[in-house]
């Protein structure tokens, strides 16, 4: 995804949105020679390039799955092994982690690691567990000469003590993304943030604010599948609903408020509802093509820019019922 200049689309599988044919085309352009869409050939080429890159690098930058407060250890969980290379071959290792990734001791870590792996990949153990305790000692032959740990807050401390505090319990397993019907339809890039799916729809607005990400809590059917599958029992669908409430209380857009008040007034009065239905049915005749509305004026144009609208039925349910 870095070669394609795209952000990751999944926490565990960043390139899950790419087919092997697309990956072959991307690596062929990078290598200057045609490569088949054979996964083994593509993996061999990537390994050849990356290993030399790791050997030549002056600094290796990695994330951290968990930090152990009692010992200062960094725990990394990977499925490919590249995390172990980037943390051991370059002379300087920079580890970046959110403040919520810190656990008290290895006792808690021993519970979280198998929980993470089982929820992320469905396997009893991941391929690689790495524990970094600092720079290499004088009698050691490998490892970085310097280790720097950057612990990020970036708005996380503001979540503490609120009804959303449990979102900081997330272990980044991606299970909620795998079961979310909205994520499975639109993919991770549709969220416009680092984290997609239910976890992103909750966490991103809390970190960057409702002005930038206030629409994300609405990217959910509130079916509760994410809450059911979450290994640390975060009530994701309840938090999404609460965020919708908070966004509505903070934003209060004037035009939208007036539109909803007008809609409410019309639907409380049968005669007004019938009149509006007739007017809308007559007005849509200029827009319906082939049984669908493919181009609509504002405010519906934002919808029809990407998808169709179904037309209003020729006869309302009330009219059908009266004709029985």
C-alpha positions as CSV (number, residue, x, y, z in Angstrom):
1,X,0.0,0.0,0.0
2,X,3.0,2.3,0.5
3,X,4.0,1.8,-3.2
4,X,0.5,2.5,-4.2
5,X,0.5,5.6,-2.0
6,X,-2.7,4.4,-0.3
7,X,-3.5,4.1,3.4
8,X,-4.1,0.7,4.9
9,X,-7.7,-0.6,4.7
10,X,-7.6,-3.1,7.6
11,X,-5.8,-3.3,11.0
12,X,-4.5,-6.8,10.5
13,X,-4.4,-7.0,6.6
14,X,-3.5,-3.5,5.3
15,X,-3.7,-4.6,1.6
16,X,-6.8,-6.7,1.9
17,X,-8.4,-4.4,-0.7
18,X,-5.8,-5.4,-3.3
19,X,-6.1,-8.5,-5.5
20,X,-3.0,-10.5,-6.3
21,X,-3.3,-9.3,-9.9
22,X,-3.1,-5.7,-8.7
23,X,-0.2,-6.5,-6.4
24,X,1.6,-8.1,-9.3
25,X,1.1,-5.0,-11.5
26,X,2.3,-2.8,-8.7
27,X,5.5,-4.8,-8.0
28,X,6.1,-5.2,-11.7
29,X,6.2,-1.4,-12.1
30,X,8.5,-1.2,-9.1
31,X,10.9,-3.9,-10.3
32,X,10.9,-2.8,-14.0
33,X,10.2,-6.4,-15.1
34,X,7.0,-8.3,-15.5
35,X,6.1,-10.5,-12.5
36,X,3.4,-13.2,-12.5
37,X,0.5,-13.0,-10.1
38,X,1.9,-16.0,-8.2
39,X,1.9,-15.3,-4.5
40,X,5.2,-17.2,-4.0
41,X,7.0,-15.2,-6.7
42,X,5.6,-11.9,-5.4
43,X,6.6,-12.8,-1.8
44,X,10.1,-13.8,-2.9
45,X,10.6,-10.4,-4.7
46,X,9.3,-8.4,-1.8
47,X,11.6,-10.4,0.6
48,X,14.6,-9.7,-1.6
49,X,13.9,-5.9,-1.7
50,X,12.9,-5.5,1.9
51,X,15.8,-7.4,3.5
52,X,18.3,-5.3,1.7
53,X,16.3,-2.2,2.8
54,X,16.4,-3.4,6.4
55,X,20.2,-4.0,6.2
56,X,20.9,-0.5,4.7
57,X,18.6,1.4,7.1
58,X,20.0,3.7,9.8
59,X,16.7,3.9,11.7
60,X,13.9,1.4,12.1
61,X,10.4,2.6,13.2
62,X,7.8,0.2,14.6
63,X,4.6,0.3,16.4
64,X,4.0,-1.5,19.7
65,X,1.2,-3.9,20.5
66,X,1.7,-3.7,24.3
67,X,4.2,-2.0,26.6
68,X,4.9,-3.7,30.0
69,X,5.2,-1.1,32.8
70,X,6.9,-3.4,35.3
71,X,9.9,-4.2,33.1
72,X,9.8,-1.5,30.4
73,X,9.5,-4.3,27.8
74,X,7.9,-3.7,24.3
75,X,5.8,-6.5,22.9
76,X,5.3,-6.8,19.1
77,X,3.0,-9.3,17.4
78,X,3.5,-9.9,13.7
79,X,2.5,-12.5,11.1
80,X,5.3,-11.9,8.6
81,X,8.4,-11.4,10.7
82,X,9.2,-8.0,9.3
83,X,8.7,-6.4,12.7
84,X,11.6,-8.4,14.1
85,X,13.9,-7.3,11.2
86,X,13.0,-3.6,11.5
87,X,13.7,-3.7,15.3
88,X,16.9,-5.6,15.2
89,X,18.9,-4.8,12.1
90,X,19.1,-0.9,12.0
91,X,21.3,0.6,14.7
92,X,18.5,2.8,16.0
93,X,15.0,1.6,16.9
94,X,12.2,4.1,17.4
95,X,9.0,2.6,18.8
96,X,5.7,4.5,18.7
97,X,2.7,3.6,20.8
98,X,-0.5,5.0,22.2
99,X,-0.7,5.5,25.9
100,X,-3.5,2.9,26.2
101,X,-1.1,0.2,25.0
102,X,0.6,0.0,28.4
103,X,-0.2,-2.9,30.7
104,X,1.0,-3.4,34.3
105,X,3.0,-6.6,34.0
106,X,3.6,-9.8,32.1
107,X,0.7,-11.4,34.0
108,X,-1.8,-9.2,32.2
109,X,0.1,-9.5,28.9
110,X,-0.2,-13.3,29.1
111,X,-3.9,-12.9,28.9
112,X,-4.0,-10.3,26.2
113,X,-1.6,-11.9,23.7
114,X,-3.5,-15.1,23.0
115,X,-6.7,-13.1,23.0
116,X,-5.3,-10.8,20.3
117,X,-4.1,-13.6,18.1
118,X,-7.2,-15.7,18.3
119,X,-9.5,-12.7,17.5
120,X,-7.2,-11.4,14.7
121,X,-6.3,-14.5,12.8
122,X,-8.2,-17.4,14.4
123,X,-5.0,-19.2,15.2
124,X,-3.9,-20.4,18.7
125,X,-0.6,-18.5,18.3
126,X,0.7,-15.9,15.9
127,X,3.9,-16.5,13.8
128,X,6.1,-14.1,15.7
129,X,6.1,-12.7,19.3
130,X,9.0,-10.2,19.9
131,X,9.9,-8.8,23.3
132,X,12.3,-5.8,23.3
133,X,13.9,-4.9,26.6
134,X,16.2,-2.1,25.4
135,X,19.4,-1.6,23.3
136,X,21.8,-4.5,22.9
137,X,24.3,-5.2,25.6
138,X,28.1,-5.2,25.0
139,X,28.3,-9.0,24.7
140,X,25.3,-9.3,22.3
141,X,25.9,-9.7,18.6
142,X,22.6,-8.2,17.3
143,X,20.0,-5.7,18.1
144,X,19.9,-1.9,18.0
145,X,22.4,0.3,19.7
146,X,19.7,2.8,20.7
147,X,16.0,2.3,21.5
148,X,13.7,5.3,21.7
149,X,10.0,4.9,22.8
150,X,7.5,7.6,21.9
151,X,4.2,7.4,23.9
152,X,1.4,9.3,22.2
153,X,-1.6,11.0,23.9
154,X,-3.1,12.8,21.0
155,X,-6.5,13.2,22.8
156,X,-6.6,9.8,24.5
157,X,-6.4,11.3,28.0
158,X,-9.5,13.3,27.3
159,X,-11.5,10.1,26.8
160,X,-10.6,8.9,30.4
161,X,-13.4,9.3,32.8
162,X,-16.1,9.6,30.1
163,X,-18.7,7.0,29.0
164,X,-16.3,6.2,26.1
165,X,-13.4,5.2,28.3
166,X,-13.7,1.5,27.4
167,X,-12.8,2.2,23.8
168,X,-9.2,2.6,25.1
169,X,-9.3,-1.2,26.0
170,X,-9.2,-2.0,22.2
171,X,-6.3,-4.5,21.4
172,X,-6.5,-3.8,17.6
173,X,-7.5,-7.3,16.6
174,X,-9.8,-6.2,13.7
175,X,-12.6,-8.6,14.7
176,X,-15.2,-5.8,14.7
177,X,-14.2,-4.9,11.2
178,X,-14.6,-8.5,9.9
179,X,-18.2,-8.7,11.1
180,X,-19.4,-5.2,10.4
181,X,-21.8,-5.1,7.4
182,X,-21.0,-1.5,6.7
183,X,-17.3,-2.0,6.6
184,X,-17.6,-5.1,4.5
185,X,-19.5,-3.1,1.9
186,X,-17.4,0.2,1.8
187,X,-14.0,-1.0,3.0
188,X,-11.5,0.7,5.2
189,X,-10.8,3.7,2.9
190,X,-14.4,4.8,3.1
191,X,-13.8,6.0,6.7
192,X,-11.1,8.5,5.7
193,X,-9.1,7.7,8.8
194,X,-6.4,5.4,10.1
195,X,-9.0,3.1,11.7
196,X,-12.0,1.9,9.8
197,X,-15.0,-0.2,10.9
198,X,-16.7,0.2,14.3
199,X,-13.5,0.9,16.2
200,X,-12.7,3.8,13.8
201,X,-16.2,5.1,13.9
202,X,-16.0,5.5,17.7
203,X,-12.3,6.3,18.2
204,X,-11.7,8.8,15.4
205,X,-14.4,11.4,16.3
206,X,-13.1,11.2,19.9
207,X,-9.5,11.9,18.9
208,X,-9.9,14.4,16.1
209,X,-13.3,16.0,17.0
210,X,-16.8,16.0,15.6
211,X,-16.1,18.8,13.1
212,X,-13.7,16.5,11.2
213,X,-15.3,13.1,11.8
214,X,-18.8,13.6,13.1
215,X,-20.3,11.6,10.3
216,X,-18.5,8.4,11.2
217,X,-20.8,7.2,14.0
218,X,-23.6,7.0,11.4
219,X,-21.6,4.4,9.4
220,X,-23.2,1.6,11.3
221,X,-26.4,-0.4,11.2
222,X,-26.3,-0.7,15.0
223,X,-26.7,-4.5,14.6
224,X,-24.5,-5.2,17.6
225,X,-22.3,-7.8,15.8
226,X,-19.2,-5.7,16.7
227,X,-20.0,-5.7,20.4
228,X,-20.7,-9.5,20.3
229,X,-17.4,-10.4,18.7
230,X,-15.2,-7.9,20.7
231,X,-12.8,-9.9,22.9
232,X,-12.5,-7.2,25.5
233,X,-16.3,-6.5,25.5
234,X,-16.3,-2.9,24.3
235,X,-20.0,-1.9,23.9
236,X,-19.3,-0.5,20.4
237,X,-22.9,-0.2,19.1
238,X,-23.9,1.6,22.3
239,X,-21.0,4.0,22.0
240,X,-21.9,4.7,18.3
241,X,-25.5,5.5,19.4
242,X,-24.2,7.8,22.2
243,X,-21.8,9.5,19.7
244,X,-24.7,10.2,17.4
245,X,-26.5,11.9,20.3
246,X,-23.4,14.0,21.2
247,X,-22.8,15.0,17.6
248,X,-26.4,16.1,17.2
249,X,-26.2,18.1,20.5
250,X,-22.9,19.8,19.4
251,X,-23.5,20.5,15.8
252,X,-27.2,21.5,15.6
253,X,-27.1,22.6,12.0
254,X,-29.6,25.3,11.2
255,X,-30.7,24.1,7.8
256,X,-31.0,20.4,8.9
257,X,-33.0,21.5,12.0
258,X,-35.4,23.5,9.9
259,X,-35.9,20.6,7.5
260,X,-36.6,18.1,10.2
261,X,-39.1,20.5,11.9
262,X,-40.9,21.0,8.6
263,X,-40.9,17.2,8.0
264,X,-42.2,16.6,11.5
265,X,-45.0,19.2,11.1
266,X,-46.1,17.7,7.8
267,X,-46.1,14.1,9.1
268,X,-48.2,15.0,12.1
269,X,-51.0,16.3,9.8
270,X,-52.5,13.8,7.4
271,X,-53.7,16.4,4.9
272,X,-50.2,18.0,4.7
273,X,-48.6,14.6,4.3
274,X,-51.0,13.7,1.4
275,X,-50.3,17.1,-0.2
276,X,-46.6,16.8,-0.1
277,X,-46.7,13.2,-1.4
278,X,-48.7,14.4,-4.4
279,X,-46.4,17.3,-5.1
280,X,-43.3,15.1,-4.8
281,X,-44.8,12.5,-7.1
282,X,-45.6,15.1,-9.7
283,X,-42.2,16.8,-9.4
284,X,-40.2,13.7,-9.8
285,X,-41.5,13.1,-13.3
286,X,-38.7,15.3,-14.7
287,X,-36.1,13.2,-12.8
288,X,-37.1,9.6,-13.2
289,X,-35.2,7.7,-16.0
290,X,-35.6,4.0,-16.4
291,X,-37.4,3.6,-13.1
292,X,-34.7,5.3,-11.1
293,X,-33.7,8.9,-10.1
294,X,-30.0,9.1,-11.3
295,X,-29.6,12.9,-11.0
296,X,-31.4,14.9,-8.3
297,X,-31.1,18.6,-7.3
298,X,-29.8,19.7,-3.9
299,X,-29.9,18.5,-1.2
300,X,-30.3,15.0,-2.8
301,X,-27.5,15.5,-5.3
302,X,-24.8,14.4,-2.8
303,X,-26.6,11.0,-2.8
304,X,-27.1,10.7,-6.5
305,X,-23.5,11.7,-7.3
306,X,-22.6,8.1,-6.3
307,X,-25.8,6.0,-6.4
308,X,-29.4,6.1,-7.6
309,X,-32.6,7.0,-5.7
310,X,-35.8,5.0,-5.9
311,X,-38.7,7.1,-7.1
312,X,-41.8,7.7,-5.0
313,X,-44.5,5.1,-5.6
314,X,-47.3,6.0,-8.0
315,X,-49.8,5.0,-5.3
316,X,-49.2,5.5,-1.6
317,X,-50.0,2.7,0.9
318,X,-53.0,4.8,2.2
319,X,-54.4,5.0,-1.4
320,X,-53.9,1.2,-1.9
321,X,-55.5,0.5,1.5
322,X,-58.5,2.7,0.7
323,X,-59.0,1.0,-2.7
324,X,-59.4,-2.5,-1.1
